[in-house]
Amino acid sequence: MEMDQKGFQIGRRDFMKTTTLASMAAAIPGVSLPEQGQDAGIAFRKSPDGTKRNLLFLSDNPAEHEQLVQSIKSIKAFDFTVIPIKINYQKLQEIPNSILGKDGDVLFICLPRIGISSGSIVDYMGDVDIPVILFPPNFDLIMLDADVVARFRAKGTTALLANSEAHAIELVKIAAAPRILEGKKALVFGRPYDSSSVPAHNLNEDYVYKRTGVRIRYQPIEELKPLLEGVDEASARKEMERWKKEAVKVVEPSDKSFLECCRMYVLLRSIIDKEGLSAVSMDCLNFSFSPNPILPLPCLAFTRLRDEGFGAVCEADVCGLLSSMLLQEISRKASYFCNVSSVNTQKSSTVLRHCVAPTRLLGREAPPLPFNLRDYHGMGRGVTPEVEFPVGVEVTMGGFSKDLRNILLWPGRIQPGIKDTDRPSFANATGDLKKMRMFCSNRAEVKIKDVDRFLQNIAGIHYTMVAGNYTNALRDAMLRMDVSIIGPPDSAAPEI
């Protein structure tokens, strides 16, 4: 709005935005007007199936970029149809008319050599729910292009800035690919986004889907109990004997606890298979320390599920669930879902603990890690594999921020550590309290770089650790998801 001595007037720019865009943006695939009060950062349109992609190529002189267009068409991984669209950047209000009725999966913008307002072009584009690539006319003067990219990102659009023609081709490949978790489904048993230990009240189903492509469904945890009663005992007993055969030693668990925990695995695996899930979680801390738990503890079931390639995380932690799904998908290995228990700035190391650790940390084709079978914190219930982590193995630790806009990714290397998992919870305790153990069954000590920076950027109570280094794959995946990476400048793991 503009105000002069004659009163309020609608400026030309506001008029064009409210008339031209309002009448046309809804009909432009990939472009929509923002709803009033809509949160920025959640624009998303599902990638098409198959390899066919439409790329809208915006330029004031498309013929000038014919070689670049041919390079895009020659990308082997996809079958690109490049739709050249000539834009008069001096008349930005005509952009909606120029792209009306043209269906696009990727938007490629070549800005002009003459100056325009970076804010104007983004405003006239409306809300864009397909990836955008900005191609500067002069790679020595990228200021305007960088600002346009930043403005698109602020509105929730995945926007990428090219730094050469070859780089532009690589970005087109990234933009054309589905996001790494797109289309995956997860089921959480508990209250929606209200975990007893890790609530996520700032998240909801729509936000999570639009940020990650994952559909999360909740189901009351109480509904598991009657389902457990219908589990075939022979199947549960077969699973129990399998665990006993694979373990180095069964330390505390009774057959009764063992069988109940194996029932939980059989049930959860059947639900995963029936519903086509990639991951499952439950609000287990809601009942783990209760004198009368409503369900068998899921630790043993979660270990097996992770070893089989599924995300299976504790405590209904949504950010942890997504972190585990991501790193398992990237590495194709089982993950260690854990707490950052302590950070030693003098030794430049961190201690990761939890009661659920995979035996197939090194991959399904590698030998499993040796493990003993323990009860849960010395309480005479549950079964938890206590694994022997391999010293010297390079690892990647990661965790999404609470708003899913950033991810902490830190390289490390497993180093020798003390065995303190039998430390009692209470000094001079008697009776059953004497048997309780302070720490979780698993402990991994990891050497890291930039330990002070790691300490100040811990993303939450849970982290995910996988064996190996996946710097390039994670960089590309996070570019596609419009997630910023926080990590040390050097992505190589330190030596021990």
N, C-alpha and C positions, 0 to 999 in steps of 0.2 A: 504494500500500500504506500501511496505517496500523499502528503498533505500540503496544500498551499493555502493562500488566503481565501480561495473560493471553497475550501472544505476538502473532504476526502475524495480522491480519485484513484481508480485502478490503473496502475502502471501498465505499459504495453507488455512487459515481460510476464506480469501476473495474469493479464488477460489471456495471453497465448497459452500459458500453462493450464489455466482453468477451463479453456474452451477446446483448443486443439487437442491437448492431451486427454482431457476427459472424454472426448468423443471418439478418440482413436486408440488410446493405449490399451484398452481392454481387448481390442481386436488384434493386437500385435503380439504374436507368440514370443515368449521370453521377456516381455515388458509389461509391467502393470503399475498402476498408480498405487502409492502407499496409502493404507487405510489410516484414518485418524487414530493416533495413539499406538500405532503398530510399532513394536520394538524393532530397531535396526539390527541387522546381523542375522536374520533368519530366512532370507530369501533363498529358495531352493526349488529346482525342478529336476525330477528324476531323469537320469541319463537314459537314452533309448537303448533297447536291446540290440544285439548284433553289432556290426561294424560300420553301418552306414551313418554318416554324419553330414549335416548341413552347416556350413560356415558362412556367416554373413560378413562380407569384406567391405568395410566402410572406408572411403577415401575420396578426396576431392579430385583425384586423377587415377582411377583404377588401372588404366593402361600402363602407367608408370611402374606398376608393381607386378607385371605379368610374370616375371621370373620367379618371384616369391609365391605367386598363386600356383604356378606349376610345381614348385617344390612342395607345397602343401598337398596338392593332389597326388603327388608321388609317394606320400607316406604309406608304407606297406601295411601297417597295423590297422588302418582304417580306409574306408571307401568314401572319400570326401567329395561332396558337391560344393564348390565354392561359388557363392552368389555375390558378384560384385555390385556394389551400390554406390553411386556417385553422390557425394554430399557437398552442399554449399555451406561451408562452415561460417560464412558471414550471415547466413539465414538459418540459425539453429532451430527456429520454430518449425522448419520444414522437415526436420528429421523424422517425426512420426509418419508423415506422408510418404517419405522415401522408403521406409521399411514396412509399411502397412501390408499385411497379408503374406509376408515372407517368413517362413518357419525356420528358425535357427537353433542349433545346438551349441554353437560357439560364436561369439561376437568378436571380430578382429577389427580394431580401429587404427587407422593411420591418420594421425593428426596433421594439420597443415603446417607449413613452415612459418607462416605469419601468425602473430599472436592472437589468441582468443582467451576468453575467461574460462578457466578450468571448472569453475563452479557452474557456469552456464550450460556446458555440454552435458554434465552429469544431471543437472536438474531437468533438462529437456528430454533426457533419455528415460526418465521415470525410474521405477524399480526394475532392475534387470535380474532375472533369476536363472541366467545361463552364464558360464564363465566368460570373462572379457579379457582380451589381450590387447595391450597398448603397444604400438610400434612407432617409436620416435622417428621423425624425419631427419634428425641430426643426433647421433649418439654422443656427441660432445656437448650437447645442450638438451638435457633430458628433464629440466626442472618442471616444465608444464606437464609433461607426460606423467612424471612421478606424482604430481599433485592430483591429476585426474584419477590415477590408480588409487591414491589414498582416499579420495572422495567416494569412489565406488565402494571401496572396502568399508568405509564408515556407514554406508547405506546397506551393508550386508551382502554385497555382490563379491564373488570370487574374482579378483582382478589381478592380472599378472603383467609385469613390465618387461618387455624384450630388450636385450642389450646388443643384439646383432641379428642378422638374418638366420644364421644357424641356431642361435638361441631361441628365436621366434618359433622355429620348427619344433624344437624340443618342448616348448611351452604349449604348442598346439596339441602335441601328443598327450601331454599331461591333462589339458583341459578337456580333450575328447574322451578320456577314459572315465569310467564310473569311479566315484569315490570308493576308497578301499573297503569300507564297511557298508556300502550302499545295498539295501535290500535285505540285510540280515535282521534276524528277529531274536529277541531275548525275553525271558520270562522271569519275573521277580516275585517271590512269595513274601508278602508283607504289605504294609501300608504304602500307598503311592507316594514316593519321594519323601518318605518320613521314616527312614531307618532309625532304629533305636540308638545307634552309635554314630552314624554318618548321614544325618538328614540332608536332603538337597531341595529345600523349599523354593529355591530360585529356579528350579528346572520343572519342565512338564513334558508330556509326551510329544507335543508338536515341536517344541524347541529342540529337544534331543534329536528328533528325526531330521529337522531342517539343518542342524549343525553337523550331523554325523551320517545320516541315512539309515540309522538303526531304529527299528520299531520296538519299543519296550512296552510290555503288557504286565500288569500287576494282577495278582490273585491272592486272596486271603490265605495266610499261612495255615489257618485252622483246617482248610480244605485238604491238606496233605494227610491228616491222620486217618480218615476213613479210606483213603486210597491206599495207604500203607497196609491196611488190614487185608486188602485184596491181592497183595503181591504173592506170587508163587514161592513157597518156602524152598522148594528144590532149587530154584534159580538163585535165591539168596544164599543157600548153603554152598552151591557150586562156586559162587563168587568168594565166599569166605575161605574155602579150601584153596582157591587160587592165590589169595593174598598170603595165606600161611606158607604155601609152597615157595612163593617169590621172596618172602622176607628172610633176612638173616636170622632174626630172632623175634619171637613174640614175647614181650616183656611183661605187661600187666593185663591186657584186655581178656575178659572172660568170653567164652563162646556165646553167652547170651547177648552181651553188648555187641559182639562181633556180628552176630546174625542180624540184629536190628539195624546196624549201620549198613550192612549189605542189602537189606531190604530197601533202604533209602536209595542206594545206587540203582538197583533194578527199577525202582519206580521212576526216578528222575531220567534215567536213560530211555525208558519207554515213552515218557512225555516228550523228550527231545525228539525222538524218532517220529512220533505221531504228529507233532506240530511243526516239524522242520526247523527247529531252533538252532541257533549258533551258540547260545549262552544261556546260563541259568544262575540265579542267585536266590538267597533267602535271608531274612532278618534273623540269623541264627543267634546273635548275641542277646536277642530278646528272651531266650530260654536256656542258653548254654550253662549259666551259673545258677539256675533255679534248682531248688531241692527236688522239685517234681517236674522235670522238663516235659513239654507237651509232645516232643518228637525226638527221635534219635539224632544225635549230632551228625551233621553232613560232611565232616572233615574227610573221612575215608572215601565217600562218594565223590566229593569234589576232586580229590587227587586222581581217581581213576578217570573221571570225565576230562580233566585237563590232559592227562596222558593220551587220551583218545582224540584230542584235538578240539575240544569244546571249551568255551569260556565258562568257568565255574568259580564264582567269587563269593567271598564271605560277607556277611553283615549288610546285604542289600545296598552296597555302595555303588551308586550309579556311575560316578566318574571312574571308579576303580574297575567296574565292569567293562566300560568302554575302553579303558587303557589296556586291560588284559586282552580283549578281543582284537584290538589294533596290533599289539606286539606279537600275539600268536599268529595273526594273519600274515604279518610281515615276515616273521622268522620261520613259520611252519614248524614251530617247536612248542612244547608245553611251557607254561610260564609259572614263575614263583610269585604268587600274590602275597605281599608281605607288608609289615610295618617298618618304617625307618625308626628303629629302636633307639639308636644313639649315633652321634657323629663325633669322631675324634679328630679335631683340627690339627693336633700335633702329629699324629700318624697319617693324616690325610686318608681316612677310611670311614666307612659307615657300617653299622651292624644291622642286618635285616632279619627280622624274626616273624614267624607265624606257625600255626599248627598244620597248615596245609602246604605241602611242597610236592612238586611233581617228581616222579621217579624217572621220567623220560625227558629231563631237562636238556639233554644233548641231542634230542630228536628220536623219532620213533624207530629209526633204523639202527640207532646206536644202542649199546647195552644199557640197561637201566642202572640208575645209581643204587648202591647198596643201602638198605634201610632196615631199621627195627620198627616194630609196631608197639606204640605206647598208648596209654589211655590219655584222656583230656585233662591236662594240668594236675595229674595225680588224684583226680576226683573219683576214680573207679567207674567211669562211664566213657563211652565213645572210643573211637580208635583213630589214631593219627600216625601216619608214617613219619619216622624220624630219619631223614636221609643224610647221606654223607656227601656234602658238596665237593666237587672236584677242584682242588687247588690249582691255580694258574689259568683257569678258563676265562676268556674274555666275555664280558656280559654287557648288555644294554639295560639300563633302568629307565623307566618312564612313568609319567602320570599326567593326565589332563588336569588343567586348572578347574576351579569350581564352576566357571562359566563356559567351559569347553572351548575357549578362544585361544588358549595357549597350551603347550605341553612341555613339561620338563623332560629332556632326554639327556642322560648322562652315561658315558662309557665307564666301565670299571673292569676290575680283574679280581676274581676270588683269591683271597690269600689265606694262609693258615690262621686259625683262630682258636680261642680257648673253648672248652666244653663246659658250659655253665647251665645247661638246660635242666639239670637235676637240682638246682638251688631251691631250697624250700621257700615257700611264700612267707612263713612266719617263724621267727626265732623262738626256740623253746616251746614250740607248740606241742599239744598232746592230741591223742585220738586221731580222727580222720584229718584234722587240720595239719597234723605232722606230715602227712603224705602229699599235701598240696605243693605243686611246683610253681614258682614265681613266673618263670618264662615259658613261652611256647616251645613246642617240641623241636622246632627247626631254627638254626642260627647260621647265617652266612655273613662272613666279614669280607667286605669288598673295598679294595684300594681304588681311590678316585682322584681326579685332578680338580683344582680350583675348589677345594673343600669349603672355604668360607662362602663362596658364591652358591654352592650347592645347599649349604645350610640355610641361607636366606631365601632360597627359592623353592623349598619343599612345598609341593602342591597340596598335600593332604595327609591323612592318617595312613593311607595305603599307597603302595607302589607296586609296579610290576617289573619283574626281572626276567629276561630271556638270555640264553646263551648266544653269543655272536655279536657282530657289529653290523648295523644296517643303515649307516649314515645316508647313503644316496637314496635308497628306497624310501626311507622315512621322510627325507627332505621333499621328494616328489609327492609323496602321499599327503603331506601336510600342506604343500602348496595347493593341491587340488581341493583340500578341505578348508582352505583359508584359515589355517591354524598356525600361529607363530611358535617357533621352536625356541626354548630357553635351554642353553647348554654351554659347555666350555668351548673356547675357540678351537681347540685341538680335539678332534673326535676319536683319536686313537686311545686305546686303553693304556693306562700306565703299567709299567713293569713292577714286579714285586721283589 
